[in-house]
Amino acid sequence: MPSVSRRALLGALPVTAAGLAAAAGPATAARPGERRGDAVAALARAARPLRTTEPHGPHDDLAPLGAAIGEVPVVGLGEVVHGAHELYTLKHRAFRYLVAEKGFRTFALEVGWGAGLRIDSYVRNGTGDLRTILDEEFGNGAWPWHVEEYLDLIAWMRAHNARHRGAPLRFMGNDLAFPRIADTIFDGVTGWADRYAPGLRPELDACYLELREHAAAADFQALPDAERQRIAGLARRAADRVAALDPAPGGAAHAWAAQHARVLAQTATLLAFRLNDPAEQPAAMRYRDELMAVNTAWWHRQTGHKVLLSAHNGHTAYETYDPVHYPVTQGAYLRDLLGASYLSVGTTFGRGSWTVPDGSGEWQTASEGPPRAGSSEKILERAGRLAGHRDFLLDVRTAPAAARAWLSEERPTRDIGPPGDPYRPFILAAGHDALIHLHAFGPARRLPEGNGRGE
């Protein structure tokens, strides 16, 4: 039985922004005579030190990040690779700061919509046992977020809500319903119909009959192409029927039902691609980034929350790291949907190790040494040494002219995840509004298998 390629759906395969990349604003040209040394000095002047990536303790050194963000309500904080401890704890630390200083309320992650709903219920209400939830929703180690760093973040969110009941934090999974469509998502649509539009329930049941039967992604992918396309068409029809009830009964309840129906249609549509066929993967991954952007924008508009979006650099950036295989990024779609209400922060590094599942049930640790000559990271390392900062933040838009000119040039830049050379031609200023450079990082701490109370 064919199975869905996990790699095709993990954020370890970033996608790109070829068609929708917007201009990053004209860089001021360097004056005649300004060369690489001038750029290094300018980058060093613009670098703002990052004291630590650990979430505990004072966060005053993140004030430059807050200044770069300003009042932007949706911020994509990328990671150059999945599975690095310091990159994961950086997300946690940044979110704590943004909650306290900028009024952010939602942490969004590239995990399944159903998984996000279940984690959100825990964060808001303490429903269930967190370790069991992570074991079950992250495949007991099949996904790179089955780590202590994410357990700590989610546990902190729950503890924060227990202390601050008036403005609870929320957790969002912005991806399709994968690897299985949870019954709660179907019930979110049909339960609403039972209460507000009972005449629609028989049609919804008919549309969802076979999708429910093949709710597991591997089961769905095992069907013939024509069957997958037909079932996906029925799911889209159901979503259109629910969304068309306007003015809709149920107010906010209708909005959530329509979103659940949209996720069901997104899931069936993406799984209708032949995900193990290299010829179809680019279109499938383009659609995946589009749906993640649509879901994130919907959540922001529906809840009114400021959102920190965590994903691979190749999802959060405006421009492509790999235009051949991954044509349009979530960041490009979000800029199209939200305009100036979306901001991209990328990450770079000097050297590091990381660990991720390899698709066979095992986790593999990999490493990258010092950056190669001529790369973006080589110059950023030099700038950090000159400034006296191992780790630092850089606002691309407000850097001195020589720095902006350097950032606006294409050069080899690390993009860890896709197969092949990890260095890809990239223009940092076109991809990100700000950068966080870490001198070094180590592997994330994988959760032991089967320790949840439900095991």
N, C-alpha and C positions, 0 to 999 in steps of 0.2 A: 504493500500500500504506500503510495507516495505521501510524503509529509512536507509540511511547509518548512522552507529554509528559515531557521531562526535568525541566521545572519542577515537575511533579506529584510527582517523586521526590526532588528536591534538598531539602536542609535549608533552602534559601531560602524554602520554604513551611512555616513552623512550624505546628504543630498545637497543640491546646489541651486543657484539663483540665476541661471543664464538669461532667461527671458524677462524676469521681473526685477533685476537688480537696479536699484535707483542710484543716482549719482550721490556720492558722499559729500558733495560740496567741493568746489574747486580748491585745490591746495595752492597755497602761495608758493610760487617758484623760489628755489634757493637763489641767492645772489651769485653773480659770477665769482668763481673762486671757491665757493663752498663745496667741499668734498666730503668723503666719508667721515673724516675726523670731525668736521663741523656737525654732521648729523649725529654722531655719537654724543658730542657735547650738548647738542640741543635736546636730544632724548634724555640725557642725564638731568638736564635742568627741569624737564617736564615730569620726570619720574617722582612719584609720591610714595614714600615707604609704607610697606605693609608689615606690621609688627609680627603677626602670626596668622596662620590659617585655622588655628583651633578656635572653636566657638565660644569658649568661656573667657571671662574677663572683660576689661574695658574695650570698647569698640571705637574709640575716638580716632584711631588711625584710618577708619573707613569714611571719615568725613569727606575726603576727596571723591570717593565713590558716590556719596550722596550729592555732592555738587555736580558731578557729571550727569547724574540721573535727573536732577532738578525735580520737576513735577510730572515727569513721564510715568504713566501708570502701569505699563507692561514692560518688563525688562527681561530680556533673554540673557542668562548667564551661562555661557558655553563651557564645555570642557574639551580639551584637545584630545583626550583619550578617556574611555571609561575605565573604572577600576583602580583609580589612584586615591589613596587616603586623603592627601592634602587637597585635592580637587573637590572631593565630596565634603570635607569639613569646611572648605571655603564657602560652599553653597549654604551650609548650615549657618556659618558665621555671618555671611552677608544677609541672610534672611532675618536673623535676630536683629541686626542693625536696622534693616529696612522696616521691620515691624515697629521697633521702638522710635525711630527717628523720622520715618517717611510714611507711616500709616499703612504699610502693606499688610494684606490679610490672607492671601492665598499663595501656597507653594504648589506650582504645577510641575509635573514630571512626565517624561515620555514613557508612561506605563499605560496599560489598558484602562478604558473608561470604567469598566466594572470594578477593577482593582482600586481605582481612585475613589469610587463611591464607597467601597468597603473601608478603606483607610480613612476617608473623610468622616464616616460614621464613628469610627474609633476616636478620631481627633476631636470631634464635636461633643460626643456623648459618652465616650468610654466603652462603646459597644464591642464586645469580644476581647480576645487576648491578642495583644500586638504580635507576639512572636509567632503564634499560630497563623495569624493573618498573613504575615510576611512569608512564612513557609509555603502557604497555599497559593498566594497570589504571585509570588516570585519563583514558583516552581521548585521550592526547596533547594535552590542553588542553580537553577537553570537561567537565571537572569542576573545581570551585573549589579543589581540593587539589593541583592540578598546579602547585605553586609551590615556590620555593626554601626557604621556611620549613618546609614539611613534609619536604622532602628533608633539611634540616639536622637536624630532630628525629629522623627515622628513622636517619640516619647516626650521630647521637649514641647512640641506643639500641644500635645494633650495636657501636659502640666500647666502650660501657659493658659489654656482655656479654663482649667479648673480654678485658676486664680483670677481670670478676667472674663467673667461670664457675659458682659455686655457687648463685647465685640470679638466674637470667637474667630480664631484662625481656621482656615480650611485647607484641605489637600485635594488637588485635582490630578487625575490621570487624563491626559489630553489625547491619547492614542485610540485606535480602534479597539474593539472588544476582542482581545487575543490573549491566550491561545484558545479560549472557549468563551462563547457568549453566555454570560450569567443569566439565570432565570429572572433576576431582579431587573434586568434591562427590559426584557420582554414585558414583565409585569408592570414596569413603569409606564408602558404604553397602554396595555390592555386594561390595567386597573383604572387608569384615567378614563378610558372609554366606557367602562362599566358605570362610572359615576356621572359622567358629563355628556357622553355621546353613545348611549347603548346601541343605537341603530348601526353604528360603525363597527361594533365588535365582531360580527360574523365575517365581515370583509377582512379585518385585521387578522383574525384567526386563519383564514384561508391564505392570506399573504405570508404568514409566518409559519405555516404548518411544516414545510420541508426545511426551512431554516432552523427551526427548533430541533428537528430530527437530526440535523447535521451541524449542530452548534459548535462542535469541536473543529478547529481549523483543519486538522489532518483529515477528518471525515469529509469536510466540505471540499478540500482539495482533491480527494479521491474520486469525486464525481466527474463525469464527462464535461468537457468545456461548455457544451450547449446547456447542460443542466445547471451548471454554476451561473451562467449568464442569465438564464431564465429566473432562477431563484433570486439573484441579485436585482433583477428588474421588478420582481414582486415586492422586495423590501423597499426599493425606491418608491414604488407606487404607494405603499403604506405610509411612508414618510410624507409624501406629497399630500395624501388625503388628510393626515393629521394636521399638517401645517396649514392647509387651506381653510380650516375652520376659523375664520376671522371676520367679525370679532368672535373670539373663541370663548367658550365656556370654561370656567375654572381659573381664569387669570394666570397667575404664576404656575399653577398646576399644569395648564396647557403648555406653557413655555417649556417646562421640564419634560413633559410627555413628548413634545415635538422634538426636543433634543435627543431623548432616548431613541426615538424612531429614526432620527438622522444617523445616530451612531450605528444602529442596526443596518441601515442602508450602506453606510460607509464600509462597515466590516464585510458585508456580503460583496460589495463592489470590489474591494481590494482583494479578497480571497478568490474572486472570479478570475483574476490574473493567474497565469502559470508562474508562480513565484520562484520555482526552481529553473526556469528557462531564462538564461542570460539575455535573450532578445526582448523579453517582456519586463525584466526587472526595472529598467530605467523609468518606464511609464508607471509601473506600480509604485516605485519609491517617490516619484513626483506626486502621485495622487496621495500617498501617505502623508507627505509633508503638507500638502494642501489641507487635508482633513484635520491634521493636528492644529494648524493655524486657525481654521474655522472654529474648532472646538474651543481653543484658547480665547479667541475674540468673543465668542458667544458667552463664555463664562464671565469674562470681564464685564461685558455689557449687562448681563443678567444679574450678577451679584453686586455690581458697582465696585468690586474690590480692585485694589492694586495687586498685581500679580508678578511674582518672581518665577520665571520659567526656566527650568533646568533641563538641559539637553546637550548633546554633542555640539561642538563649534559648527560642524557642518549642517546642523539643523537651525541654529540660532543666528548664523551669519546672514547677511544680505546677499552675498555673492557665493559662487561655487568654488569648492576646493577640487571637485572632480566632475567637470562638465560632461564627460562622455557617459558615465554610468549613473549619475545622480543629478538630474537636470535643474530642479528648482527647489530652493530651501524653504523651510517653514518661515525663516526670517524674512524672506522676500515676500511671501504671501501675507505675513503679518504687517509688513510695511504697506502693502497694497490695501489691506483691510482697515488698518488703524492709523496710517500716516505717521505723524510725529508723535503719536501716543505709544509707539514701540521703539525701544532702544536696545542695541546689541552690544554686549560686553563679551569679548573673546578671551581665551587664555592661551598662553605660550609657556614654554619651559626650557630650562637648560639641560638637565638630565633627569632621568627618573625610571621607576619601575611601576608596573601595574599588574593586576590580576583580574581575569574575566573567565566566565565559562566558555568552553570550547565547542559546545554543541553535543558532546558525547557524555555529559554528566560530570566531567572533570573540569577543574579550573587550571588555567595555565598562567604563569607569570612571565612577563617579557620586560625588556629594558631597552632604553636608548641612552647612549653616552653623550658626551659633549657635542654640541651642534656642529655641523659641517661648515667649512668655510663658504662664505657667500650667502649663507642662509639668513633669514630674518632673525632667528634665535641667536645667531652668533653676535650680531650687532646689539641686540637687546641685552645679552649677557655683558658685553663690554660697557654698555651704558649703565647697567646696574652697578658694576664694579666702580666705574668712575663716580657715580653718585653716592656710593657707599651703601647701597640697598641690595640685599640678596633677593628680596621679593618686593615688587612695586606695582603701582597702578599708573596708567598713562591714559589721559584723555586725548584721543587722537585729534579731536576737533580744535582744541585750544593749544596744542603744542606749538613751539616756535616754528618759524617758517622752514628752517632746514630740516627739522624733524618731520614736519608734515610732507615736505617734498619727498623725503626718504620713505615714509609710510605709504606714499601714493605710487611707489614704483613696484612693479612685479618682481618677486624673487622667490626662491625655494623656501617654503614654509611647511612646518610639520603638520600632518593631518593623519593621526594614528587611528587605524580602524580598517579602511579599505585595503584590499590586497595591493601588493606592489610597493614601490618606493614610498616611504612615509613623507618625503619632501615633494610638495606639489607647487607649481607656479601659482602665486596668490598675491593680491594687493591688500594689505592689512587695512588701509584706510577705506577701501571700498567694501570690506566685509564687516567691519565693526566700528562702533562709535568710541569704544574705550577698550583697553587691554589690561589684563592682570598677568604679569609675568612672574612665574615661580622659578627660583633657581634650581630646585630639586623636589622630587616627591617619591613616595614609596607606595607599596601595594595596599589596597583597601583590606579590611579585616573581614573575611568571609564568615558568615554565621555558620556554626556547626549544624549539620543536618539533623532534622527530626527532633528538635528540642521543644517545639511548641506543645502546649498542653493538650492539643488535639491529636498529637501523634500517638 
